[in-house]
Amino acid sequence: MSESLLLIGFAGGALSLGFLVVSLNFLNFWRRTRDGLFLAFAAAFALLALNQALAALLQVPDENRAGIYLLRLVAFALIIWAVLQKNLSGDR
């Protein structure tokens, strides 16, 4: 395994762990407040962690394989939906 692929795998694992920590923090906020916005953010960051982990495990050094990057699209759509839902519902 070349050094660049090893470094990409390490960085992908570190990013996955970071996304997972952020997801768990949002899950903790949701547990305390029961606000759906926090639950949506927790799910979105969990999807981003999965996306980064798959990219690292499958050794995809560049983003020319769009299949696993559809998870990013779903995560960002979930964030947009949650913010719109929160703003349009009038719950502040």
N, C-alpha and C positions, 0 to 999 in steps of 0.2 A: 504494500500500500504506500503510495507516495505521500510525502509530507503535506502537500496541499490538500489532498483528500482527508488526511488525518486532521488537519486544522479545520477544514470545513465541517467535519463530523463533530469535533469538539465545540466549535462555535454554535452549531445547530443544537447540540445538547444543552449548552448554556442558555441559549435563547428559549428553548422549550421549558427548561426549569424556571426561567424568569416569567414566562407567560403563565405557567402553572401556579407560581406563587401569587401573581396578580389575580388569577382566577379564584384561588382560595381566599384571598383577602375580600374580594367582592362577594363571595359566598358567605363569609363571616358577616359582612355588612347586611346582606339579605336576611341572614338568620336573626339579626338583631332588630331590623326594621320591617321586614316582610314587604319591602318595596320591590316590585317586579323589575324595575330598572337595574337593580343590583344583580338580580338573578340572570337577566339577559346579558349583562356585561360579563358575569362569571362564565356563562356558556360560551360567549364569543371568545373570551381569552382561552378557554379550554380547547376550542376549535383551532385557535392560532397555535397553541402548544402542540396539538396533534399534527397540524400542518408542518410545523418546523421539525418535529420528530420524524415524520415520514420522509421528509426531504433529506434528513441526516442518515436515517437507516437505509434508505434506498440509494444512497450515495448519488443524489442528483446535484451536481455542482453548479449547474446553471438552470435557469427557469424556462427551459424550452419544453419541458414536459408539463403541460398545463393541467393535467388531471388532478394532481394533489393540490394545486393552487386554487381549485374551486372551493376548497374549505375556507380560504381567505375571503372569497366573495360571500359565502354564506355568513361568515363571522361579521363582516362589515355591514351586510344587509341586516343582520340581527341587531347590531348597534344602532343603525339608522332607524329601524322600526321601533326599538325601545325608546329612543329619544323622542321620536314623533309621537308615540303613544303617550308618553309622560307629559309632553307639552300640550297635546290636544285634549287630554282628559281633564285638565284643570286641577289635578292633585299636585300640590306643591309642598 
